[in-house]
Amino acid sequence: MKIIICLKQVPDTRNVRLDPKTNTMSREGVESIMNPYDRHALEEGVSLAAQYGGTVTALSMGPPQAAEMLKEAIACGADQGVLISDRAFAGADTLATTYTLANAVLALGAADLIICGKQAIDGDTAQVGPGLARRLDLAYASCISKIHEVRNDCLLARRMMDDGYDELEITLPALLTVVREINEPRIPSLKGKMNARKAVIKTFNAADIGADTALLGLAGSPTRVARVFAPEVRGERAMLEGTVIEQVKELAAKLEAII
């Protein structure tokens, strides 16, 4: 079974600050880490390959320094790391990102199973997994909390829902996004760290994956982040008194005045 795990290097949001002058994220002194949800995706892929046989490729789109994250993935059990990096990718929204990733997957010869984290902790859109599945025309399921079994042409999995869970049979090839509850990521072994140190990360640019530059980065992104800001802390509050009906009427009047 050929498994591809999509990883993203993100700033550690516990230490992220906003510059009050520019209203942009200040990355100075902020450590970059593997997206936590992706860490669970990696663990699941490595576990499935060990149980059913197969290979695990860790794939990431990012700047050159993301190669270190891919070496970390190899230390955790991935067979190889592939980085797609090009200045043309800069500023990509989720549409341009899924286009780039889809081309990279096809350049690698496709896969039986692609696993992504549910979402990235920096953008929080949860759009890349579904978008990638759509571009590759794959069966898709989100918020997977357990994979019960993999068969020749399908897998059985549990999907977390707000009010319980669904049990699914998903035809392969497929793409899944996973939640934290699916597993406990391993700590790299000494042997894994030694393998990672010797590993050579394959790097592809836009031309290597046959991408149309008009569909990459800012040029291929119909959505833009206009401004990032921290909301002002306001201490205003009001207590509504009277019957429930009277309070509702007063609240409606106040909301109407604001609108």
C-alpha positions in Angstrom: 0.0 0.0 0.0 1.4 3.4 -1.0 0.6 6.1 1.6 1.2 9.8 1.3 1.0 12.0 4.4 0.5 15.8 3.8 2.4 17.8 6.3 2.6 21.6 7.0 5.2 23.5 8.9 3.4 26.2 11.0 4.4 28.8 13.6 3.9 27.6 17.2 0.7 29.5 17.9 1.4 29.5 21.6 4.0 32.1 21.0 2.5 34.1 18.1 2.0 37.8 18.5 0.4 40.5 16.3 2.4 43.6 15.4 0.2 46.5 16.6 1.6 48.8 13.8 1.3 46.5 10.8 -1.6 44.3 12.1 0.3 41.2 10.8 1.7 38.1 12.5 5.1 38.7 14.0 7.2 35.5 13.3 10.4 36.9 14.8 11.6 34.5 17.5 8.6 32.2 16.9 9.6 28.5 16.4 8.2 26.6 13.4 6.7 23.2 14.2 4.9 20.3 12.4 1.2 21.1 12.4 -0.1 19.0 15.4 -3.0 17.5 13.5 -0.6 16.4 10.8 1.5 14.6 13.4 -1.4 12.3 14.1 -1.8 11.8 10.3 1.8 10.7 10.1 1.5 8.3 13.0 -1.6 6.7 11.5 0.1 6.3 8.1 3.2 4.7 9.7 1.1 2.4 11.8 -1.0 1.3 8.8 2.2 0.6 6.7 3.6 -1.5 9.5 0.4 -3.5 9.9 -0.6 -4.0 6.2 2.7 -3.5 4.4 3.6 -0.5 2.3 5.5 2.7 2.1 4.9 6.2 3.6 5.9 9.4 1.8 5.8 12.6 3.8 4.9 15.5 1.5 5.0 19.2 2.2 4.7 22.4 0.3 6.8 25.2 1.9 10.1 27.1 2.1 13.4 25.2 2.1 13.5 25.1 6.0 10.5 22.7 5.9 13.0 20.0 4.9 13.9 19.7 8.6 10.3 18.9 9.4 10.3 16.2 6.8 13.5 14.7 8.4 11.5 14.7 11.6 8.8 12.7 9.8 11.4 10.2 8.7 12.6 9.9 12.3 9.0 9.0 13.2 8.9 6.2 10.6 8.2 7.7 7.2 10.2 6.1 4.3 11.0 9.3 2.5 10.3 13.1 2.5 9.4 15.2 -0.5 9.4 19.0 -0.4 7.7 21.1 -3.1 9.3 24.5 -2.8 9.3 27.4 -5.2 9.0 31.2 -4.9 6.0 30.9 -7.2 4.1 29.1 -4.4 4.3 32.2 -2.1 1.0 33.7 -1.0 -1.1 30.7 -2.0 -4.6 30.4 -0.6 -6.3 26.9 -0.2 -7.3 26.7 -3.8 -3.8 27.3 -5.1 -2.4 25.1 -2.4 -4.6 22.1 -3.4 -3.6 22.6 -7.0 0.0 22.5 -6.1 -0.3 19.4 -3.9 -2.4 17.6 -6.4 0.2 18.1 -9.1 2.9 16.8 -6.7 0.8 13.7 -5.8 0.4 12.9 -9.5 4.2 13.5 -10.0 4.8 10.9 -7.3 2.6 8.4 -9.1 -0.5 8.9 -7.0 -1.3 6.8 -3.9 -3.6 4.2 -2.4 -4.3 6.4 0.6 -3.6 10.1 1.4 -3.9 11.2 5.0 -4.0 14.8 6.2 -4.6 16.5 9.5 -8.1 17.9 10.0 -6.8 21.4 9.7 -3.7 23.6 10.2 -3.5 25.6 13.4 -2.4 28.8 11.6 -5.1 29.1 8.9 -7.8 26.8 10.6 -9.7 26.6 7.3 -9.9 22.7 7.1 -10.2 23.2 3.3 -7.0 21.6 2.0 -7.9 18.0 2.6 -11.3 18.2 1.0 -10.0 20.4 -1.8 -7.1 18.0 -2.6 -9.5 15.0 -2.7 -11.8 16.9 -5.1 -8.8 17.7 -7.4 -7.7 14.1 -7.5 -11.3 12.8 -7.7 -10.8 10.6 -4.7 -13.3 9.1 -2.2 -13.0 11.3 0.9 -13.9 11.4 4.6 -13.1 14.0 7.3 -12.6 13.9 11.0 -11.6 10.2 11.1 -11.0 9.1 14.7 -10.3 5.4 14.1 -9.4 3.1 11.2 -10.6 -0.3 12.0 -9.4 -2.3 9.0 -7.9 -2.0 5.5 -9.0 -4.4 2.9 -8.0 -4.9 -0.8 -10.4 -2.2 -2.1 -11.7 -0.4 0.9 -11.1 0.6 4.5 -13.4 0.7 7.5 -13.2 3.8 9.7 -15.0 5.8 12.3 -15.8 9.5 11.7 -16.3 11.8 14.7 -19.5 13.8 14.6 -21.0 16.5 16.9 -23.6 14.2 18.3 -21.8 10.8 18.1 -19.9 9.0 15.3 -20.4 7.4 11.9 -19.0 4.0 10.8 -17.9 4.2 7.2 -16.7 1.9 4.4 -14.6 3.9 2.1 -13.5 2.8 -1.3 -9.7 3.0 -2.1 -7.9 5.0 -3.3 -9.1 7.6 -0.8 -8.2 10.7 1.2 -8.8 11.0 4.9 -8.4 13.9 7.4 -7.9 12.8 11.0 -8.5 14.3 14.4 -6.3 14.1 17.5 -8.3 11.3 19.0 -7.2 8.8 16.4 -3.8 8.0 18.1 -0.9 9.0 20.2 2.1 10.1 18.1 5.3 8.3 18.8 8.5 9.8 20.0 11.3 9.2 17.4 13.7 6.4 18.3 17.5 6.6 18.2 17.5 4.5 15.1 14.8 6.8 13.5 16.9 9.9 14.3 20.0 8.3 12.7 18.0 7.4 9.6 16.7 11.0 9.4 20.2 12.5 9.8 21.3 10.5 6.7 18.1 11.1 4.7 18.1 13.2 1.6 14.9 15.2 1.1 13.7 15.2 -2.5 12.8 18.8 -3.6 10.6 19.6 -6.5 9.8 23.0 -8.0 6.8 24.2 -10.1 8.3 22.9 -13.3 9.1 19.5 -11.8 5.5 18.9 -11.0 4.2 20.3 -14.3 2.3 23.1 -12.6 0.8 26.1 -14.5 2.4 29.2 -12.9 -0.8 31.1 -13.5 -2.6 28.8 -10.9 0.1 29.1 -8.2 0.7 31.4 -5.3 -0.9 34.8 -5.3 -1.6 34.7 -9.0 -3.8 31.6 -8.6 -5.4 32.7 -5.3 -8.9 34.3 -5.6 -9.0 34.9 -1.9 -6.7 37.3 0.0 -6.2 38.1 3.7 -6.9 41.8 3.8 -6.0 42.3 7.5 -5.2 40.4 10.6 -5.9 42.1 13.9 -6.5 41.5 17.6 -10.1 42.6 18.6 -10.2 45.4 21.1 -11.1 44.4 24.6 -14.3 46.1 25.5 -15.7 46.1 29.1 -19.2 47.4 28.3 -22.0 45.3 29.5 -25.6 45.7 30.5 -28.0 43.7 32.8 -31.5 43.2 31.4 -34.3 43.0 33.9 -38.0 42.1 33.8 -39.8 39.1 32.5 -38.2 36.9 29.8 -40.4 38.5 27.1 -39.5 42.0 28.3 -35.8 41.1 28.3 -36.0 39.7 24.8 -37.7 42.8 23.5 -35.1 45.0 25.1 -32.2 42.9 23.7 -33.8 43.0 20.2 -34.0 46.8 20.4 -30.4 47.1 21.5 -29.2 44.8 18.7 -31.3 46.7 16.1 -29.7 50.0 17.3 -26.2 48.5 16.8 -27.0 47.2 13.3 
